[in-house]
Amino acid sequence: MKLHDILSSRLPDIDDSVKECVNMGEWLLFKSEDSTSSTASFYLKTDSKIYKLDDRGKLLYQVEPSSEKIEIDEIFYFSDIHRPISLSNTRLF
């Protein structure tokens, strides 16, 4: 699984509050190689639902849980939006 930092301007159709949820780890923005849909560039996993997004972050539709298996191959975060510091990166003095 690969982790990527992208600029928020790459996905202009995603609201800033959604981008903050992604960076805070509340929601997950990812890509899947196993996708049967050529229209979906990204997926957004919220607390209870998964949505397909186009290459600008526009919502295409909600994925039905039993309709397809989705493997997470790449995870995305926004490099220009605040993100909490990981405990593994914290230095103790």
PDB file of N, CA, C and O in Angstrom, chain B, residues numbered from 101:
ATOM      1  N   MET B 101       0.838  -1.161   0.000  1.00  0.00           N
ATOM      2  CA  MET B 101       0.000   0.000   0.000  1.00  0.00           C
ATOM      3  C   MET B 101       0.895   1.240   0.000  1.00  0.00           C
ATOM      4  O   MET B 101       1.832   1.344   0.791  1.00  0.00           O
ATOM      5  N   LYS B 102       0.593   2.167  -0.890  1.00  0.00           N
ATOM      6  CA  LYS B 102       1.380   3.384  -1.013  1.00  0.00           C
ATOM      7  C   LYS B 102       0.638   4.557  -0.386  1.00  0.00           C
ATOM      8  O   LYS B 102      -0.586   4.650  -0.476  1.00  0.00           O
ATOM      9  N   LEU B 103       1.394   5.454   0.252  1.00  0.00           N
ATOM     10  CA  LEU B 103       0.841   6.682   0.806  1.00  0.00           C
ATOM     11  C   LEU B 103       1.294   7.845  -0.059  1.00  0.00           C
ATOM     12  O   LEU B 103       2.462   7.917  -0.441  1.00  0.00           O
ATOM     13  N   HIS B 104       0.378   8.761  -0.373  1.00  0.00           N
ATOM     14  CA  HIS B 104       0.695   9.906  -1.222  1.00  0.00           C
ATOM     15  C   HIS B 104       0.203  11.192  -0.588  1.00  0.00           C
ATOM     16  O   HIS B 104      -0.868  11.231   0.019  1.00  0.00           O
ATOM     17  N   ASP B 105       0.991  12.237  -0.733  1.00  0.00           N
ATOM     18  CA  ASP B 105       0.568  13.583  -0.372  1.00  0.00           C
ATOM     19  C   ASP B 105       0.271  14.313  -1.669  1.00  0.00           C
ATOM     20  O   ASP B 105       1.089  14.319  -2.589  1.00  0.00           O
ATOM     21  N   ILE B 106      -0.911  14.933  -1.740  1.00  0.00           N
ATOM     22  CA  ILE B 106      -1.287  15.706  -2.915  1.00  0.00           C
ATOM     23  C   ILE B 106      -1.759  17.082  -2.458  1.00  0.00           C
ATOM     24  O   ILE B 106      -2.143  17.265  -1.303  1.00  0.00           O
ATOM     25  N   LEU B 107      -1.726  18.038  -3.369  1.00  0.00           N
ATOM     26  CA  LEU B 107      -2.255  19.365  -3.073  1.00  0.00           C
ATOM     27  C   LEU B 107      -3.777  19.327  -3.132  1.00  0.00           C
ATOM     28  O   LEU B 107      -4.359  18.614  -3.949  1.00  0.00           O
ATOM     29  N   SER B 108      -4.405  20.089  -2.271  1.00  0.00           N
ATOM     30  CA  SER B 108      -5.866  20.107  -2.241  1.00  0.00           C
ATOM     31  C   SER B 108      -6.460  20.623  -3.548  1.00  0.00           C
ATOM     32  O   SER B 108      -7.594  20.283  -3.886  1.00  0.00           O
ATOM     33  N   SER B 109      -5.716  21.431  -4.279  1.00  0.00           N
ATOM     34  CA  SER B 109      -6.201  21.955  -5.562  1.00  0.00           C
ATOM     35  C   SER B 109      -6.321  20.865  -6.626  1.00  0.00           C
ATOM     36  O   SER B 109      -6.985  21.071  -7.642  1.00  0.00           O
ATOM     37  N   ARG B 110      -5.697  19.722  -6.415  1.00  0.00           N
ATOM     38  CA  ARG B 110      -5.810  18.618  -7.374  1.00  0.00           C
ATOM     39  C   ARG B 110      -7.228  18.049  -7.412  1.00  0.00           C
ATOM     40  O   ARG B 110      -7.667  17.513  -8.429  1.00  0.00           O
ATOM     41  N   LEU B 111      -7.943  18.174  -6.278  1.00  0.00           N
ATOM     42  CA  LEU B 111      -9.322  17.696  -6.196  1.00  0.00           C
ATOM     43  C   LEU B 111     -10.224  18.858  -5.777  1.00  0.00           C
ATOM     44  O   LEU B 111     -10.687  18.901  -4.637  1.00  0.00           O
ATOM     45  N   PRO B 112     -10.475  19.792  -6.685  1.00  0.00           N
ATOM     46  CA  PRO B 112     -11.220  21.003  -6.327  1.00  0.00           C
ATOM     47  C   PRO B 112     -12.690  20.778  -5.985  1.00  0.00           C
ATOM     48  O   PRO B 112     -13.301  21.633  -5.344  1.00  0.00           O
ATOM     49  N   ASP B 113     -13.269  19.661  -6.392  1.00  0.00           N
ATOM     50  CA  ASP B 113     -14.682  19.416  -6.124  1.00  0.00           C
ATOM     51  C   ASP B 113     -14.944  18.781  -4.760  1.00  0.00           C
ATOM     52  O   ASP B 113     -16.095  18.518  -4.413  1.00  0.00           O
ATOM     53  N   ILE B 114     -13.894  18.534  -3.989  1.00  0.00           N
ATOM     54  CA  ILE B 114     -14.063  18.043  -2.622  1.00  0.00           C
ATOM     55  C   ILE B 114     -14.066  19.248  -1.689  1.00  0.00           C
ATOM     56  O   ILE B 114     -13.167  20.087  -1.748  1.00  0.00           O
ATOM     57  N   ASP B 115     -15.058  19.331  -0.843  1.00  0.00           N
ATOM     58  CA  ASP B 115     -15.183  20.429   0.109  1.00  0.00           C
ATOM     59  C   ASP B 115     -14.018  20.412   1.103  1.00  0.00           C
ATOM     60  O   ASP B 115     -13.491  19.351   1.437  1.00  0.00           O
ATOM     61  N   ASP B 116     -13.628  21.592   1.566  1.00  0.00           N
ATOM     62  CA  ASP B 116     -12.510  21.691   2.513  1.00  0.00           C
ATOM     63  C   ASP B 116     -12.762  20.909   3.798  1.00  0.00           C
ATOM     64  O   ASP B 116     -11.826  20.356   4.376  1.00  0.00           O
ATOM     65  N   SER B 117     -14.005  20.854   4.252  1.00  0.00           N
ATOM     66  CA  SER B 117     -14.300  20.108   5.483  1.00  0.00           C
ATOM     67  C   SER B 117     -14.071  18.607   5.283  1.00  0.00           C
ATOM     68  O   SER B 117     -13.658  17.913   6.211  1.00  0.00           O
ATOM     69  N   VAL B 118     -14.337  18.113   4.082  1.00  0.00           N
ATOM     70  CA  VAL B 118     -14.086  16.700   3.766  1.00  0.00           C
ATOM     71  C   VAL B 118     -12.581  16.451   3.736  1.00  0.00           C
ATOM     72  O   VAL B 118     -12.110  15.433   4.243  1.00  0.00           O
ATOM     73  N   LYS B 119     -11.827  17.373   3.146  1.00  0.00           N
ATOM     74  CA  LYS B 119     -10.373  17.242   3.096  1.00  0.00           C
ATOM     75  C   LYS B 119      -9.777  17.219   4.502  1.00  0.00           C
ATOM     76  O   LYS B 119      -8.825  16.486   4.767  1.00  0.00           O
ATOM     77  N   GLU B 120     -10.342  18.025   5.399  1.00  0.00           N
ATOM     78  CA  GLU B 120      -9.874  18.018   6.783  1.00  0.00           C
ATOM     79  C   GLU B 120     -10.174  16.685   7.456  1.00  0.00           C
ATOM     80  O   GLU B 120      -9.349  16.183   8.220  1.00  0.00           O
ATOM     81  N   CYS B 121     -11.332  16.106   7.188  1.00  0.00           N
ATOM     82  CA  CYS B 121     -11.678  14.791   7.746  1.00  0.00           C
ATOM     83  C   CYS B 121     -10.705  13.721   7.259  1.00  0.00           C
ATOM     84  O   CYS B 121     -10.338  12.819   8.011  1.00  0.00           O
ATOM     85  N   VAL B 122     -10.293  13.825   6.005  1.00  0.00           N
ATOM     86  CA  VAL B 122      -9.321  12.874   5.449  1.00  0.00           C
ATOM     87  C   VAL B 122      -7.988  13.025   6.183  1.00  0.00           C
ATOM     88  O   VAL B 122      -7.402  12.033   6.617  1.00  0.00           O
ATOM     89  N   ASN B 123      -7.513  14.254   6.321  1.00  0.00           N
ATOM     90  CA  ASN B 123      -6.211  14.467   6.963  1.00  0.00           C
ATOM     91  C   ASN B 123      -6.222  14.138   8.448  1.00  0.00           C
ATOM     92  O   ASN B 123      -5.185  13.781   9.008  1.00  0.00           O
ATOM     93  N   MET B 124      -7.367  14.251   9.090  1.00  0.00           N
ATOM     94  CA  MET B 124      -7.470  13.915  10.511  1.00  0.00           C
ATOM     95  C   MET B 124      -7.613  12.406  10.725  1.00  0.00           C
ATOM     96  O   MET B 124      -7.581  11.934  11.861  1.00  0.00           O
ATOM     97  N   GLY B 125      -7.769  11.655   9.644  1.00  0.00           N
ATOM     98  CA  GLY B 125      -7.889  10.205   9.754  1.00  0.00           C
ATOM     99  C   GLY B 125      -9.305   9.728  10.029  1.00  0.00           C
ATOM    100  O   GLY B 125      -9.519   8.543  10.284  1.00  0.00           O
ATOM    101  N   GLU B 126     -10.272  10.631   9.980  1.00  0.00           N
ATOM    102  CA  GLU B 126     -11.666  10.253  10.214  1.00  0.00           C
ATOM    103  C   GLU B 126     -12.252   9.547   8.996  1.00  0.00           C
ATOM    104  O   GLU B 126     -13.039   8.610   9.134  1.00  0.00           O
ATOM    105  N   TRP B 127     -11.865  10.000   7.803  1.00  0.00           N
ATOM    106  CA  TRP B 127     -12.294   9.400   6.545  1.00  0.00           C
ATOM    107  C   TRP B 127     -11.065   9.018   5.746  1.00  0.00           C
ATOM    108  O   TRP B 127      -9.957   9.454   6.057  1.00  0.00           O
ATOM    109  N   LEU B 128     -11.254   8.207   4.717  1.00  0.00           N
ATOM    110  CA  LEU B 128     -10.139   7.682   3.946  1.00  0.00           C
ATOM    111  C   LEU B 128     -10.342   7.977   2.464  1.00  0.00           C
ATOM    112  O   LEU B 128     -11.386   7.660   1.894  1.00  0.00           O
ATOM    113  N   LEU B 129      -9.334   8.587   1.848  1.00  0.00           N
ATOM    114  CA  LEU B 129      -9.334   8.838   0.416  1.00  0.00           C
ATOM    115  C   LEU B 129      -8.333   7.873  -0.202  1.00  0.00           C
ATOM    116  O   LEU B 129      -7.162   7.858   0.179  1.00  0.00           O
ATOM    117  N   PHE B 130      -8.795   7.060  -1.161  1.00  0.00           N
ATOM    118  CA  PHE B 130      -7.899   6.037  -1.697  1.00  0.00           C
ATOM    119  C   PHE B 130      -8.214   5.707  -3.144  1.00  0.00           C
ATOM    120  O   PHE B 130      -9.234   6.121  -3.694  1.00  0.00           O
ATOM    121  N   LYS B 131      -7.299   4.944  -3.746  1.00  0.00           N
ATOM    122  CA  LYS B 131      -7.483   4.375  -5.077  1.00  0.00           C
ATOM    123  C   LYS B 131      -7.432   2.863  -4.961  1.00  0.00           C
ATOM    124  O   LYS B 131      -6.847   2.306  -4.032  1.00  0.00           O
ATOM    125  N   SER B 132      -8.064   2.216  -5.931  1.00  0.00           N
ATOM    126  CA  SER B 132      -8.074   0.765  -5.965  1.00  0.00           C
ATOM    127  C   SER B 132      -7.765   0.294  -7.376  1.00  0.00           C
ATOM    128  O   SER B 132      -8.380   0.754  -8.338  1.00  0.00           O
ATOM    129  N   GLU B 133      -6.825  -0.611  -7.499  1.00  0.00           N
ATOM    130  CA  GLU B 133      -6.478  -1.194  -8.801  1.00  0.00           C
ATOM    131  C   GLU B 133      -7.561  -2.151  -9.283  1.00  0.00           C
ATOM    132  O   GLU B 133      -7.696  -2.378 -10.486  1.00  0.00           O
ATOM    133  N   ASP B 134      -8.327  -2.712  -8.362  1.00  0.00           N
ATOM    134  CA  ASP B 134      -9.332  -3.724  -8.701  1.00  0.00           C
ATOM    135  C   ASP B 134     -10.654  -3.144  -9.157  1.00  0.00           C
ATOM    136  O   ASP B 134     -11.614  -3.883  -9.377  1.00  0.00           O
ATOM    137  N   SER B 135     -10.715  -1.843  -9.299  1.00  0.00           N
ATOM    138  CA  SER B 135     -11.983  -1.208  -9.656  1.00  0.00           C
ATOM    139  C   SER B 135     -12.463  -1.691 -11.016  1.00  0.00           C
ATOM    140  O   SER B 135     -11.687  -1.772 -11.968  1.00  0.00           O
ATOM    141  N   THR B 136     -13.749  -2.010 -11.096  1.00  0.00           N
ATOM    142  CA  THR B 136     -14.343  -2.393 -12.373  1.00  0.00           C
ATOM    143  C   THR B 136     -14.877  -1.171 -13.104  1.00  0.00           C
ATOM    144  O   THR B 136     -15.301  -1.267 -14.256  1.00  0.00           O
ATOM    145  N   SER B 137     -14.859  -0.031 -12.442  1.00  0.00           N
ATOM    146  CA  SER B 137     -15.367   1.200 -13.041  1.00  0.00           C
ATOM    147  C   SER B 137     -14.223   2.042 -13.574  1.00  0.00           C
ATOM    148  O   SER B 137     -13.288   2.365 -12.841  1.00  0.00           O
ATOM    149  N   SER B 138     -14.293   2.396 -14.841  1.00  0.00           N
ATOM    150  CA  SER B 138     -13.263   3.248 -15.417  1.00  0.00           C
ATOM    151  C   SER B 138     -13.521   4.715 -15.100  1.00  0.00           C
ATOM    152  O   SER B 138     -12.643   5.553 -15.311  1.00  0.00           O
ATOM    153  N   THR B 139     -14.714   5.042 -14.596  1.00  0.00           N
ATOM    154  CA  THR B 139     -15.039   6.435 -14.300  1.00  0.00           C
ATOM    155  C   THR B 139     -14.540   6.868 -12.929  1.00  0.00           C
ATOM    156  O   THR B 139     -14.358   8.064 -12.701  1.00  0.00           O
ATOM    157  N   ALA B 140     -14.316   5.947 -12.022  1.00  0.00           N
ATOM    158  CA  ALA B 140     -13.885   6.300 -10.677  1.00  0.00           C
ATOM    159  C   ALA B 140     -12.375   6.448 -10.628  1.00  0.00           C
ATOM    160  O   ALA B 140     -11.631   5.530 -10.970  1.00  0.00           O
ATOM    161  N   SER B 141     -11.941   7.620 -10.198  1.00  0.00           N
ATOM    162  CA  SER B 141     -10.512   7.839 -10.012  1.00  0.00           C
ATOM    163  C   SER B 141     -10.117   7.640  -8.557  1.00  0.00           C
ATOM    164  O   SER B 141      -9.018   7.173  -8.260  1.00  0.00           O
ATOM    165  N   PHE B 142     -11.022   7.998  -7.654  1.00  0.00           N
ATOM    166  CA  PHE B 142     -10.772   7.894  -6.222  1.00  0.00           C
ATOM    167  C   PHE B 142     -11.991   7.303  -5.537  1.00  0.00           C
ATOM    168  O   PHE B 142     -13.088   7.263  -6.095  1.00  0.00           O
ATOM    169  N   TYR B 143     -11.768   6.844  -4.315  1.00  0.00           N
ATOM    170  CA  TYR B 143     -12.842   6.417  -3.438  1.00  0.00           C
ATOM    171  C   TYR B 143     -12.728   7.205  -2.140  1.00  0.00           C
ATOM    172  O   TYR B 143     -11.628   7.532  -1.694  1.00  0.00           O
ATOM    173  N   LEU B 144     -13.864   7.504  -1.545  1.00  0.00           N
ATOM    174  CA  LEU B 144     -13.903   8.160  -0.249  1.00  0.00           C
ATOM    175  C   LEU B 144     -14.688   7.274   0.697  1.00  0.00           C
ATOM    176  O   LEU B 144     -15.873   7.017   0.485  1.00  0.00           O
ATOM    177  N   LYS B 145     -14.014   6.806   1.750  1.00  0.00           N
ATOM    178  CA  LYS B 145     -14.678   5.975   2.754  1.00  0.00           C
ATOM    179  C   LYS B 145     -14.981   6.835   3.959  1.00  0.00           C
ATOM    180  O   LYS B 145     -14.071   7.372   4.592  1.00  0.00           O
ATOM    181  N   THR B 146     -16.269   6.969   4.281  1.00  0.00           N
ATOM    182  CA  THR B 146     -16.694   7.707   5.463  1.00  0.00           C
ATOM    183  C   THR B 146     -16.923   6.701   6.583  1.00  0.00           C
ATOM    184  O   THR B 146     -16.478   5.557   6.488  1.00  0.00           O
ATOM    185  N   ASP B 147     -17.604   7.111   7.628  1.00  0.00           N
ATOM    186  CA  ASP B 147     -17.861   6.197   8.746  1.00  0.00           C
ATOM    187  C   ASP B 147     -18.595   4.930   8.321  1.00  0.00           C
ATOM    188  O   ASP B 147     -18.289   3.840   8.805  1.00  0.00           O
ATOM    189  N   SER B 148     -19.565   5.073   7.417  1.00  0.00           N
ATOM    190  CA  SER B 148     -20.376   3.904   7.089  1.00  0.00           C
ATOM    191  C   SER B 148     -20.599   3.683   5.594  1.00  0.00           C
ATOM    192  O   SER B 148     -21.258   2.718   5.206  1.00  0.00           O
ATOM    193  N   LYS B 149     -20.065   4.558   4.757  1.00  0.00           N
ATOM    194  CA  LYS B 149     -20.318   4.444   3.323  1.00  0.00           C
ATOM    195  C   LYS B 149     -19.033   4.624   2.532  1.00  0.00           C
ATOM    196  O   LYS B 149     -18.048   5.168   3.032  1.00  0.00           O
ATOM    197  N   ILE B 150     -19.061   4.152   1.273  1.00  0.00           N
ATOM    198  CA  ILE B 150     -17.953   4.358   0.347  1.00  0.00           C
ATOM    199  C   ILE B 150     -18.532   5.009  -0.906  1.00  0.00           C
ATOM    200  O   ILE B 150     -19.559   4.580  -1.431  1.00  0.00           O
ATOM    201  N   TYR B 151     -17.850   6.054  -1.373  1.00  0.00           N
ATOM    202  CA  TYR B 151     -18.292   6.789  -2.557  1.00  0.00           C
ATOM    203  C   TYR B 151     -17.215   6.745  -3.633  1.00  0.00           C
ATOM    204  O   TYR B 151     -16.020   6.762  -3.337  1.00  0.00           O
ATOM    205  N   LYS B 152     -17.656   6.689  -4.882  1.00  0.00           N
ATOM    206  CA  LYS B 152     -16.739   6.804  -6.009  1.00  0.00           C
ATOM    207  C   LYS B 152     -16.670   8.274  -6.397  1.00  0.00           C
ATOM    208  O   LYS B 152     -17.682   8.973  -6.444  1.00  0.00           O
ATOM    209  N   LEU B 153     -15.441   8.728  -6.676  1.00  0.00           N
ATOM    210  CA  LEU B 153     -15.202  10.115  -7.074  1.00  0.00           C
ATOM    211  C   LEU B 153     -14.485  10.148  -8.416  1.00  0.00           C
ATOM    212  O   LEU B 153     -13.737   9.231  -8.757  1.00  0.00           O
ATOM    213  N   ASP B 154     -14.722  11.221  -9.177  1.00  0.00           N
ATOM    214  CA  ASP B 154     -13.994  11.367 -10.434  1.00  0.00           C
ATOM    215  C   ASP B 154     -12.625  11.993 -10.179  1.00  0.00           C
ATOM    216  O   ASP B 154     -12.237  12.170  -9.024  1.00  0.00           O
ATOM    217  N   ASP B 155     -11.895  12.327 -11.229  1.00  0.00           N
ATOM    218  CA  ASP B 155     -10.531  12.829 -11.078  1.00  0.00           C
ATOM    219  C   ASP B 155     -10.450  14.249 -10.523  1.00  0.00           C
ATOM    220  O   ASP B 155      -9.353  14.728 -10.238  1.00  0.00           O
ATOM    221  N   ARG B 156     -11.585  14.934 -10.363  1.00  0.00           N
ATOM    222  CA  ARG B 156     -11.631  16.250  -9.719  1.00  0.00           C
ATOM    223  C   ARG B 156     -12.207  16.170  -8.310  1.00  0.00           C
ATOM    224  O   ARG B 156     -12.292  17.181  -7.612  1.00  0.00           O
ATOM    225  N   GLY B 157     -12.603  14.965  -7.889  1.00  0.00           N
ATOM    226  CA  GLY B 157     -13.174  14.773  -6.570  1.00  0.00           C
ATOM    227  C   GLY B 157     -14.686  14.898  -6.535  1.00  0.00           C
ATOM    228  O   GLY B 157     -15.281  14.923  -5.458  1.00  0.00           O
ATOM    229  N   LYS B 158     -15.310  14.977  -7.691  1.00  0.00           N
ATOM    230  CA  LYS B 158     -16.762  15.078  -7.764  1.00  0.00           C
ATOM    231  C   LYS B 158     -17.385  13.715  -7.447  1.00  0.00           C
ATOM    232  O   LYS B 158     -16.930  12.684  -7.943  1.00  0.00           O
ATOM    233  N   LEU B 159     -18.418  13.724  -6.625  1.00  0.00           N
ATOM    234  CA  LEU B 159     -19.116  12.501  -6.249  1.00  0.00           C
ATOM    235  C   LEU B 159     -19.820  11.897  -7.455  1.00  0.00           C
ATOM    236  O   LEU B 159     -20.621  12.561  -8.113  1.00  0.00           O
ATOM    237  N   LEU B 160     -19.517  10.630  -7.741  1.00  0.00           N
ATOM    238  CA  LEU B 160     -20.188   9.928  -8.829  1.00  0.00           C
ATOM    239  C   LEU B 160     -21.389   9.155  -8.300  1.00  0.00           C
ATOM    240  O   LEU B 160     -22.511   9.343  -8.771  1.00  0.00           O
ATOM    241  N   TYR B 161     -21.152   8.286  -7.319  1.00  0.00           N
ATOM    242  CA  TYR B 161     -22.240   7.557  -6.675  1.00  0.00           C
ATOM    243  C   TYR B 161     -21.718   6.772  -5.481  1.00  0.00           C
ATOM    244  O   TYR B 161     -20.511   6.616  -5.296  1.00  0.00           O
ATOM    245  N   GLN B 162     -22.642   6.290  -4.684  1.00  0.00           N
ATOM    246  CA  GLN B 162     -22.310   5.488  -3.513  1.00  0.00           C
ATOM    247  C   GLN B 162     -22.145   4.032  -3.937  1.00  0.00           C
ATOM    248  O   GLN B 162     -22.921   3.512  -4.739  1.00  0.00           O
ATOM    249  N   VAL B 163     -21.136   3.392  -3.390  1.00  0.00           N
ATOM    250  CA  VAL B 163     -20.884   1.983  -3.675  1.00  0.00           C
ATOM    251  C   VAL B 163     -21.776   1.144  -2.766  1.00  0.00           C
ATOM    252  O   VAL B 163     -21.811   1.346  -1.552  1.00  0.00           O
ATOM    253  N   GLU B 164     -22.483   0.219  -3.359  1.00  0.00           N
ATOM    254  CA  GLU B 164     -23.292  -0.715  -2.570  1.00  0.00           C
ATOM    255  C   GLU B 164     -22.356  -1.762  -1.964  1.00  0.00           C
ATOM    256  O   GLU B 164     -21.504  -2.306  -2.667  1.00  0.00           O
ATOM    257  N   PRO B 165     -22.505  -2.049  -0.675  1.00  0.00           N
ATOM    258  CA  PRO B 165     -21.560  -2.947   0.015  1.00  0.00           C
ATOM    259  C   PRO B 165     -21.361  -4.299  -0.658  1.00  0.00           C
ATOM    260  O   PRO B 165     -20.244  -4.817  -0.662  1.00  0.00           O
ATOM    261  N   SER B 166     -22.381  -4.869  -1.209  1.00  0.00           N
ATOM    262  CA  SER B 166     -22.248  -6.203  -1.795  1.00  0.00           C
ATOM    263  C   SER B 166     -21.981  -6.175  -3.304  1.00  0.00           C
ATOM    264  O   SER B 166     -21.832  -7.231  -3.918  1.00  0.00           O
ATOM    265  N   SER B 167     -21.920  -4.987  -3.907  1.00  0.00           N
ATOM    266  CA  SER B 167     -21.816  -4.924  -5.359  1.00  0.00           C
ATOM    267  C   SER B 167     -20.409  -5.200  -5.884  1.00  0.00           C
ATOM    268  O   SER B 167     -20.257  -5.758  -6.971  1.00  0.00           O
ATOM    269  N   GLU B 168     -19.381  -4.819  -5.132  1.00  0.00           N
ATOM    270  CA  GLU B 168     -18.016  -5.079  -5.591  1.00  0.00           C
ATOM    271  C   GLU B 168     -17.048  -5.088  -4.418  1.00  0.00           C
ATOM    272  O   GLU B 168     -17.270  -4.446  -3.391  1.00  0.00           O
ATOM    273  N   LYS B 169     -15.978  -5.830  -4.604  1.00  0.00           N
ATOM    274  CA  LYS B 169     -14.921  -5.883  -3.602  1.00  0.00           C
ATOM    275  C   LYS B 169     -13.915  -4.793  -3.929  1.00  0.00           C
ATOM    276  O   LYS B 169     -13.456  -4.691  -5.067  1.00  0.00           O
ATOM    277  N   ILE B 170     -13.570  -3.976  -2.939  1.00  0.00           N
ATOM    278  CA  ILE B 170     -12.649  -2.873  -3.170  1.00  0.00           C
ATOM    279  C   ILE B 170     -11.425  -3.054  -2.289  1.00  0.00           C
ATOM    280  O   ILE B 170     -11.526  -3.067  -1.062  1.00  0.00           O
ATOM    281  N   GLU B 171     -10.278  -3.193  -2.922  1.00  0.00           N
ATOM    282  CA  GLU B 171      -8.999  -3.298  -2.220  1.00  0.00           C
ATOM    283  C   GLU B 171      -8.355  -1.913  -2.192  1.00  0.00           C
ATOM    284  O   GLU B 171      -8.373  -1.201  -3.196  1.00  0.00           O
ATOM    285  N   ILE B 172      -7.797  -1.534  -1.068  1.00  0.00           N
ATOM    286  CA  ILE B 172      -7.122  -0.248  -0.951  1.00  0.00           C
ATOM    287  C   ILE B 172      -5.672  -0.418  -1.391  1.00  0.00           C
ATOM    288  O   ILE B 172      -4.907  -1.146  -0.760  1.00  0.00           O
ATOM    289  N   ASP B 173      -5.300   0.260  -2.478  1.00  0.00           N
ATOM    290  CA  ASP B 173      -3.942   0.166  -3.007  1.00  0.00           C
ATOM    291  C   ASP B 173      -3.109   1.408  -2.705  1.00  0.00           C
ATOM    292  O   ASP B 173      -1.916   1.302  -2.421  1.00  0.00           O
ATOM    293  N   GLU B 174      -3.726   2.575  -2.764  1.00  0.00           N
ATOM    294  CA  GLU B 174      -3.028   3.830  -2.521  1.00  0.00           C
ATOM    295  C   GLU B 174      -3.891   4.719  -1.635  1.00  0.00           C
ATOM    296  O   GLU B 174      -5.091   4.855  -1.871  1.00  0.00           O
ATOM    297  N   ILE B 175      -3.288   5.321  -0.620  1.00  0.00           N
ATOM    298  CA  ILE B 175      -3.992   6.234   0.283  1.00  0.00           C
ATOM    299  C   ILE B 175      -3.455   7.636   0.055  1.00  0.00           C
ATOM    300  O   ILE B 175      -2.257   7.835  -0.146  1.00  0.00           O
ATOM    301  N   PHE B 176      -4.369   8.612   0.090  1.00  0.00           N
ATOM    302  CA  PHE B 176      -4.002   9.997  -0.201  1.00  0.00           C
ATOM    303  C   PHE B 176      -4.319  10.908   0.978  1.00  0.00           C
ATOM    304  O   PHE B 176      -5.342  10.761   1.647  1.00  0.00           O
ATOM    305  N   TYR B 177      -3.408  11.857   1.212  1.00  0.00           N
ATOM    306  CA  TYR B 177      -3.590  12.931   2.182  1.00  0.00           C
ATOM    307  C   TYR B 177      -3.283  14.239   1.473  1.00  0.00           C
ATOM    308  O   TYR B 177      -2.635  14.247   0.426  1.00  0.00           O
ATOM    309  N   PHE B 178      -3.746  15.339   2.041  1.00  0.00           N
ATOM    310  CA  PHE B 178      -3.532  16.653   1.449  1.00  0.00           C
ATOM    311  C   PHE B 178      -2.353  17.334   2.131  1.00  0.00           C
ATOM    312  O   PHE B 178      -2.369  17.568   3.340  1.00  0.00           O
ATOM    313  N   SER B 179      -1.338  17.645   1.344  1.00  0.00           N
ATOM    314  CA  SER B 179      -0.094  18.193   1.896  1.00  0.00           C
ATOM    315  C   SER B 179      -0.230  19.638   2.357  1.00  0.00           C
ATOM    316  O   SER B 179       0.562  20.091   3.183  1.00  0.00           O
ATOM    317  N   ASP B 180      -1.206  20.365   1.849  1.00  0.00           N
ATOM    318  CA  ASP B 180      -1.348  21.774   2.195  1.00  0.00           C
ATOM    319  C   ASP B 180      -2.480  22.044   3.189  1.00  0.00           C
ATOM    320  O   ASP B 180      -2.910  23.185   3.352  1.00  0.00           O
ATOM    321  N   ILE B 181      -2.953  20.999   3.844  1.00  0.00           N
ATOM    322  CA  ILE B 181      -3.974  21.122   4.891  1.00  0.00           C
ATOM    323  C   ILE B 181      -3.408  20.499   6.155  1.00  0.00           C
ATOM    324  O   ILE B 181      -2.712  19.484   6.107  1.00  0.00           O
ATOM    325  N   HIS B 182      -3.721  21.130   7.306  1.00  0.00           N
ATOM    326  CA  HIS B 182      -3.184  20.663   8.584  1.00  0.00           C
ATOM    327  C   HIS B 182      -3.431  19.169   8.789  1.00  0.00           C
ATOM    328  O   HIS B 182      -4.495  18.639   8.469  1.00  0.00           O
ATOM    329  N   ARG B 183      -2.416  18.519   9.330  1.00  0.00           N
ATOM    330  CA  ARG B 183      -2.488  17.093   9.637  1.00  0.00           C
ATOM    331  C   ARG B 183      -1.821  16.879  10.984  1.00  0.00           C
ATOM    332  O   ARG B 183      -0.751  17.436  11.228  1.00  0.00           O
ATOM    333  N   PRO B 184      -2.417  16.095  11.859  1.00  0.00           N
ATOM    334  CA  PRO B 184      -1.792  15.881  13.170  1.00  0.00           C
ATOM    335  C   PRO B 184      -0.452  15.163  13.050  1.00  0.00           C
ATOM    336  O   PRO B 184      -0.227  14.386  12.122  1.00  0.00           O
ATOM    337  N   ILE B 185       0.405  15.430  13.981  1.00  0.00           N
ATOM    338  CA  ILE B 185       1.706  14.770  14.024  1.00  0.00           C
ATOM    339  C   ILE B 185       1.515  13.369  14.581  1.00  0.00           C
ATOM    340  O   ILE B 185       0.827  13.177  15.583  1.00  0.00           O
ATOM    341  N   SER B 186       2.112  12.417  13.942  1.00  0.00           N
ATOM    342  CA  SER B 186       2.029  11.031  14.386  1.00  0.00           C
ATOM    343  C   SER B 186       2.831  10.848  15.672  1.00  0.00           C
ATOM    344  O   SER B 186       3.876  11.474  15.853  1.00  0.00           O
ATOM    345  N   LEU B 187       2.350  10.008  16.544  1.00  0.00           N
ATOM    346  CA  LEU B 187       3.090   9.717  17.762  1.00  0.00           C
ATOM    347  C   LEU B 187       4.454   9.102  17.461  1.00  0.00           C
ATOM    348  O   LEU B 187       5.405   9.283  18.222  1.00  0.00           O
ATOM    349  N   SER B 188       4.544   8.384  16.361  1.00  0.00           N
ATOM    350  CA  SER B 188       5.816   7.764  16.005  1.00  0.00           C
ATOM    351  C   SER B 188       6.850   8.802  15.566  1.00  0.00           C
ATOM    352  O   SER B 188       8.044   8.508  15.524  1.00  0.00           O
ATOM    353  N   ASN B 189       6.399  10.003  15.242  1.00  0.00           N
ATOM    354  CA  ASN B 189       7.319  11.072  14.835  1.00  0.00           C
ATOM    355  C   ASN B 189       7.667  12.021  15.986  1.00  0.00           C
ATOM    356  O   ASN B 189       8.494  12.918  15.823  1.00  0.00           O
ATOM    357  N   THR B 190       7.052  11.829  17.120  1.00  0.00           N
ATOM    358  CA  THR B 190       7.278  12.704  18.258  1.00  0.00           C
ATOM    359  C   THR B 190       8.591  12.323  18.948  1.00  0.00           C
ATOM    360  O   THR B 190       8.877  11.150  19.190  1.00  0.00           O
ATOM    361  N   ARG B 191       9.367  13.346  19.252  1.00  0.00           N
ATOM    362  CA  ARG B 191      10.647  13.108  19.935  1.00  0.00           C
ATOM    363  C   ARG B 191      10.467  13.382  21.415  1.00  0.00           C
ATOM    364  O   ARG B 191       9.892  14.401  21.801  1.00  0.00           O
ATOM    365  N   LEU B 192      10.943  12.501  22.217  1.00  0.00           N
ATOM    366  CA  LEU B 192      10.906  12.678  23.663  1.00  0.00           C
ATOM    367  C   LEU B 192      12.271  13.150  24.127  1.00  0.00           C
ATOM    368  O   LEU B 192      13.296  12.605  23.720  1.00  0.00           O
ATOM    369  N   PHE B 193      12.282  14.169  24.982  1.00  0.00           N
ATOM    370  CA  PHE B 193      13.551  14.716  25.485  1.00  0.00           C
ATOM    371  C   PHE B 193      13.743  14.365  26.934  1.00  0.00           C
ATOM    372  O   PHE B 193      14.754  14.738  27.530  1.00  0.00           O
TER     373      PHE B 193
END
